[in-house]
């Protein structure tokens, strides 16, 4: 990482500098030009030496998301592994698929229940939540004042094909802007609000009423300074952001279009093919990801388990922290849906 007149940028990533590898003697193999690396030869279910944990963290900070294959983690092991990197978040609002005796673990099959609670099929609920092409891209829980630092997702059952997840590197996206636009973006702030992408049904809409009764929103800097690396991150989250503060509606539309296109450029992404026992660990402060939407017709279950670690309050280039508009902090409280 180098420093320019606009502050820290990831010029090493943009120039294609060779990855020298982290501490701990890990076998780390980058899988895309700017984001993503496989880590081989580590058993996450067993005790991990401090130097291995430090090496995994270093690889994740550099490549933003790291992948492990053929792991034998159960819920206890999943939580124990997450705890080596931070304090696991306990979501009190979960579906019946999540294990009752492990409040840190959320099972993605819970999502299949949410539509039924509000009188919709799962397909309709997804369509209304993601009614524009790029709405599905998101970082986890950025409507909260304290979004998670890390997310660790493991696959239990996956379909024989389909179901891939894609991540994008927000630090490289920022560095890839022109110096003039980076300087402009440094001073902007954006409102992250739960449900802004939802397209209401005509007539009574139970999910809309739920969103109105459980509003969650925060104003975060559009450019966030990463608390560990010092990188500047283009903190754009298509699923939660619909409003850049302090600009007109016409300007807002064009600016969001430009920034969303920047963070989702294919060269800044990596796509991962899941297998049973696969684990992905990513930096929720410096990435967005796209969950798959190509499995509903396959008739095969996709069962994944997620643990997140507590994060901090984002800080802008000038040191100004994010502000909560409504809703309690994420860590240690129930999640609004």
C-alpha positions as CSV (number, residue, x, y, z in Angstrom):
1,X,0.0,0.0,0.0
2,X,1.3,3.5,-0.9
3,X,0.2,7.0,-0.1
4,X,-0.8,9.6,-2.6
5,X,-2.0,13.1,-2.3
6,X,-5.5,11.7,-1.7
7,X,-4.4,9.3,1.0
8,X,-3.8,5.5,1.1
9,X,-4.7,3.6,-2.0
10,X,-4.1,-0.1,-2.9
11,X,-1.6,0.6,-5.7
12,X,0.0,-2.8,-5.2
13,X,-3.2,-4.4,-6.2
14,X,-3.7,-2.3,-9.3
15,X,-0.1,-2.8,-10.4
16,X,-0.3,-6.6,-10.0
17,X,2.5,-6.8,-7.4
18,X,3.4,-10.4,-6.5
19,X,2.0,-11.7,-3.3
20,X,4.8,-12.7,-1.0
21,X,2.6,-14.7,1.4
22,X,1.7,-14.3,5.1
23,X,3.3,-15.5,8.2
24,X,2.7,-19.0,9.6
25,X,4.0,-21.0,6.6
26,X,0.5,-21.2,5.0
27,X,-0.1,-22.4,1.5
28,X,-1.9,-19.4,0.1
29,X,-2.8,-19.4,-3.6
30,X,-4.5,-16.3,-5.1
31,X,-7.4,-17.2,-7.4
32,X,-8.2,-13.8,-9.1
33,X,-6.2,-10.7,-9.9
34,X,-7.5,-8.4,-7.2
35,X,-9.5,-10.5,-4.7
36,X,-9.7,-14.1,-3.4
37,X,-7.2,-16.7,-2.3
38,X,-7.4,-20.4,-1.5
39,X,-5.7,-21.6,1.7
40,X,-4.5,-25.2,1.7
41,X,-3.3,-27.6,4.4
42,X,-5.1,-26.1,7.4
43,X,-7.6,-28.1,9.6
44,X,-9.9,-25.4,11.0
45,X,-11.5,-27.9,13.4
46,X,-8.3,-28.4,15.4
47,X,-6.3,-26.0,17.6
48,X,-4.6,-23.4,15.5
49,X,-1.2,-21.9,16.5
50,X,-1.2,-18.1,16.9
51,X,1.1,-17.7,13.9
52,X,-1.3,-19.6,11.7
53,X,-4.2,-17.4,12.9
54,X,-2.1,-14.3,12.1
55,X,-1.2,-15.7,8.7
56,X,-4.9,-16.3,7.9
57,X,-5.7,-12.8,9.0
58,X,-2.9,-11.3,6.9
59,X,-4.1,-13.3,3.8
60,X,-7.7,-12.2,4.3
61,X,-6.7,-8.5,4.8
62,X,-4.7,-8.7,1.6
63,X,-7.1,-10.7,-0.6
64,X,-10.4,-9.7,1.2
65,X,-11.9,-13.2,1.0
66,X,-10.1,-16.6,1.6
67,X,-11.4,-20.1,0.9
68,X,-10.8,-23.4,2.7
69,X,-11.9,-26.8,1.3
70,X,-12.8,-30.1,2.8
71,X,-13.3,-28.9,6.4
72,X,-15.0,-30.9,9.1
73,X,-16.4,-28.1,11.1
74,X,-19.5,-28.5,13.3
75,X,-21.3,-25.6,15.0
76,X,-18.9,-25.7,18.0
77,X,-15.9,-25.7,15.7
78,X,-17.3,-22.9,13.5
79,X,-17.9,-20.7,16.5
80,X,-14.5,-21.5,18.0
81,X,-12.7,-20.7,14.8
82,X,-14.6,-17.4,14.5
83,X,-13.6,-16.5,18.0
84,X,-9.9,-16.5,17.1
85,X,-10.7,-13.5,14.9
86,X,-13.1,-11.5,17.0
87,X,-16.2,-11.7,19.1
88,X,-19.1,-13.7,17.5
89,X,-22.3,-11.8,17.1
90,X,-25.4,-13.4,18.5
91,X,-28.5,-12.7,16.4
92,X,-31.6,-13.2,18.5
93,X,-34.0,-13.1,15.6
94,X,-33.4,-16.2,13.5
95,X,-35.5,-18.8,11.8
96,X,-36.2,-22.4,12.9
97,X,-33.5,-23.8,10.7
98,X,-30.8,-22.2,12.9
99,X,-29.5,-24.2,15.8
100,X,-31.2,-23.1,19.0
101,X,-28.2,-24.0,21.2
102,X,-25.8,-22.0,19.1
103,X,-27.0,-18.4,19.0
104,X,-23.9,-17.3,17.1
105,X,-24.8,-19.5,14.1
106,X,-27.4,-18.5,11.5
107,X,-28.5,-21.0,8.9
108,X,-29.2,-19.6,5.4
109,X,-32.2,-21.9,5.0
110,X,-34.0,-19.5,7.4
111,X,-34.4,-17.1,4.5
112,X,-36.9,-19.5,3.0
113,X,-39.2,-18.9,5.9
114,X,-39.3,-15.1,5.7
115,X,-41.5,-14.8,2.6
116,X,-44.1,-17.0,4.1
117,X,-44.3,-14.9,7.2
118,X,-45.4,-12.0,5.0
119,X,-47.8,-13.8,2.6
120,X,-45.4,-14.2,-0.4
121,X,-43.7,-17.0,-2.1
122,X,-39.9,-17.0,-1.8
123,X,-39.5,-16.2,-5.5
124,X,-41.8,-13.1,-5.2
125,X,-40.1,-11.9,-2.1
126,X,-36.7,-12.1,-3.7
127,X,-38.0,-10.3,-6.8
128,X,-39.4,-7.5,-4.8
129,X,-36.3,-7.1,-2.7
130,X,-34.0,-7.2,-5.7
131,X,-36.1,-5.6,-8.4
132,X,-33.1,-4.0,-10.1
133,X,-30.2,-6.0,-11.5
134,X,-27.5,-4.9,-9.0
135,X,-29.7,-4.9,-5.9
136,X,-28.5,-8.3,-4.7
137,X,-24.9,-7.0,-4.1
138,X,-24.4,-6.2,-0.4
139,X,-22.2,-6.2,2.6
140,X,-23.8,-7.7,5.7
141,X,-25.9,-5.4,8.0
142,X,-24.6,-2.0,7.0
143,X,-27.9,-0.4,8.0
144,X,-26.6,-0.8,11.5
145,X,-24.2,1.6,13.1
146,X,-21.7,-1.2,13.7
147,X,-21.7,-3.6,10.8
148,X,-19.9,-6.9,11.3
149,X,-16.1,-7.0,10.7
150,X,-15.9,-10.5,9.3
151,X,-18.2,-13.1,8.0
152,X,-17.4,-16.9,8.0
153,X,-19.7,-19.0,5.9
154,X,-19.5,-22.8,5.6
155,X,-21.3,-25.2,3.3
156,X,-23.2,-28.2,4.7
157,X,-25.2,-29.2,1.6
158,X,-25.0,-27.7,-1.9
159,X,-26.6,-28.5,-5.2
160,X,-24.6,-30.4,-7.8
161,X,-24.2,-27.2,-9.8
162,X,-25.1,-23.6,-9.4
163,X,-25.2,-21.7,-6.1
164,X,-21.9,-19.9,-6.5
165,X,-21.1,-16.7,-4.5
166,X,-19.3,-13.7,-5.9
167,X,-17.3,-11.0,-4.0
168,X,-16.0,-7.6,-5.0
169,X,-13.0,-5.7,-3.6
170,X,-14.1,-2.2,-2.4
171,X,-10.6,-1.1,-1.7
172,X,-9.5,-1.8,-5.3
173,X,-12.7,-0.2,-6.5
174,X,-11.7,3.0,-4.7
175,X,-8.1,2.9,-5.9
176,X,-9.4,2.4,-9.5
177,X,-11.2,5.7,-9.5
178,X,-9.5,8.8,-10.9
179,X,-7.7,11.0,-8.4
180,X,-10.3,13.7,-9.0
181,X,-13.3,11.4,-8.3
182,X,-11.5,9.8,-5.3
183,X,-11.1,13.3,-3.8
184,X,-14.8,14.1,-4.4
185,X,-16.0,10.8,-3.0
186,X,-13.9,11.3,0.1
187,X,-16.3,14.0,1.4
188,X,-19.6,12.2,0.7
189,X,-21.8,10.3,3.0
190,X,-24.7,7.9,2.3
191,X,-27.7,6.6,4.1
192,X,-27.9,2.8,4.6
193,X,-31.5,1.7,5.3
194,X,-33.1,-1.7,5.6
195,X,-35.6,-2.3,2.9
196,X,-34.9,0.6,0.6
197,X,-34.8,-1.7,-2.4
198,X,-38.1,-3.3,-1.7
199,X,-40.8,-2.8,-4.3
200,X,-44.2,-2.8,-2.5
201,X,-47.1,-5.0,-3.5
202,X,-50.4,-3.3,-4.6
203,X,-52.8,-3.3,-1.7
204,X,-52.0,-4.6,1.8
205,X,-48.4,-5.5,2.1
206,X,-47.3,-7.3,5.4
207,X,-43.6,-7.0,4.6
208,X,-43.8,-3.3,4.0
209,X,-45.6,-2.8,7.3
210,X,-42.9,-4.9,9.0
211,X,-40.2,-2.6,7.5
212,X,-42.0,0.5,8.6
213,X,-42.4,-0.9,12.2
214,X,-38.7,-2.1,12.4
215,X,-36.8,0.7,10.7
216,X,-33.0,0.4,10.8
217,X,-30.8,3.1,9.2
218,X,-27.4,4.7,9.6
219,X,-25.4,7.3,7.7
220,X,-21.9,6.0,6.8
221,X,-19.1,7.7,4.9
222,X,-19.0,6.8,1.2
223,X,-15.3,6.3,1.6
224,X,-14.4,4.4,4.8
225,X,-10.9,4.1,6.2
226,X,-10.2,0.5,7.0
227,X,-9.4,0.2,10.7
228,X,-6.6,-2.4,10.2
229,X,-5.0,-1.7,6.9
230,X,-5.6,2.0,6.6
231,X,-6.9,1.5,3.0
232,X,-9.7,3.7,1.7
233,X,-12.7,1.7,0.8
234,X,-15.5,2.7,-1.5
235,X,-18.3,1.9,0.9
236,X,-21.1,1.3,-1.5
237,X,-23.8,-1.2,-0.7
238,X,-26.5,-1.5,-3.5
239,X,-28.9,-3.5,-1.3
240,X,-29.0,-0.8,1.5
241,X,-28.1,2.5,-0.1
242,X,-30.5,4.6,-2.1
243,X,-29.5,8.1,-0.9
244,X,-26.2,10.0,-0.9
245,X,-26.8,12.8,1.5
246,X,-26.5,16.5,0.6
247,X,-27.0,16.1,-3.2
248,X,-30.1,16.6,-5.4
249,X,-32.2,13.6,-6.5
250,X,-30.9,13.8,-10.0
251,X,-27.3,14.0,-8.9
252,X,-27.9,11.1,-6.4
253,X,-29.2,8.8,-9.2
254,X,-26.2,9.5,-11.4
255,X,-23.6,9.3,-8.6
256,X,-25.0,6.0,-7.3
257,X,-25.1,4.5,-10.8
258,X,-21.4,5.5,-11.3
259,X,-20.2,4.2,-7.9
260,X,-22.2,0.9,-8.1
261,X,-20.9,0.2,-11.5
262,X,-17.4,0.8,-10.2
263,X,-17.6,-1.6,-7.3
264,X,-19.2,-4.3,-9.4
265,X,-16.7,-4.2,-12.3
266,X,-15.9,-7.9,-13.2
267,X,-12.2,-7.4,-12.8
268,X,-12.6,-6.5,-9.1
269,X,-14.6,-9.7,-8.4
270,X,-14.0,-13.4,-7.6
271,X,-16.6,-16.2,-7.9
272,X,-16.5,-19.3,-5.7
273,X,-17.8,-22.8,-6.4
274,X,-19.1,-24.3,-3.1
275,X,-18.7,-28.0,-2.1
276,X,-19.8,-29.6,1.2
277,X,-17.1,-28.7,3.7
278,X,-16.1,-25.4,2.0
279,X,-15.6,-22.4,4.2
280,X,-15.3,-18.8,3.0
281,X,-14.1,-16.0,5.3
282,X,-14.3,-12.4,4.2
283,X,-13.7,-8.9,5.3
284,X,-17.2,-7.4,5.5
285,X,-15.6,-3.9,5.8
286,X,-13.9,-4.1,2.4
287,X,-16.1,-6.3,0.3
288,X,-19.6,-6.7,-1.0
289,X,-20.9,-10.1,-2.2
290,X,-23.7,-11.4,-4.4
291,X,-25.7,-14.4,-3.2
292,X,-26.8,-16.9,-5.9
293,X,-30.2,-16.8,-7.5
294,X,-29.8,-19.8,-9.8
295,X,-30.7,-22.7,-7.5
296,X,-34.5,-22.5,-7.0
297,X,-35.2,-24.7,-10.0
298,X,-32.7,-27.4,-9.1
299,X,-34.7,-29.1,-6.4
300,X,-31.5,-29.6,-4.3
301,X,-31.1,-28.0,-0.9
302,X,-28.4,-25.4,-0.3
303,X,-27.7,-25.4,3.5
304,X,-25.1,-22.9,4.7
305,X,-24.1,-21.7,8.2
306,X,-22.9,-18.2,9.0
307,X,-21.0,-16.7,11.9
308,X,-20.1,-13.0,12.0
309,X,-17.7,-11.1,14.3
310,X,-18.4,-7.8,15.9
311,X,-17.3,-4.7,14.0
312,X,-16.5,-1.1,14.8
313,X,-18.3,2.1,13.8
314,X,-17.0,3.2,10.3
315,X,-14.9,6.4,10.1
316,X,-14.5,8.7,7.2
317,X,-11.3,10.1,5.7
318,X,-11.5,13.2,7.9
319,X,-12.1,11.0,11.0
320,X,-15.8,11.6,11.3
321,X,-17.7,8.5,12.5
322,X,-20.9,7.1,11.1
323,X,-24.2,8.2,12.7
324,X,-27.2,6.0,13.7
325,X,-30.6,7.3,12.4
326,X,-32.8,4.6,13.9
327,X,-32.3,1.1,15.2
328,X,-30.1,-0.4,17.9
329,X,-26.5,-1.5,17.3
330,X,-26.1,-5.0,15.8
331,X,-23.8,-6.5,18.3
332,X,-25.7,-8.2,21.2
333,X,-29.2,-7.2,20.1
334,X,-31.9,-8.6,17.9
335,X,-31.7,-8.1,14.2
336,X,-34.4,-6.1,12.5
337,X,-35.9,-7.7,9.4
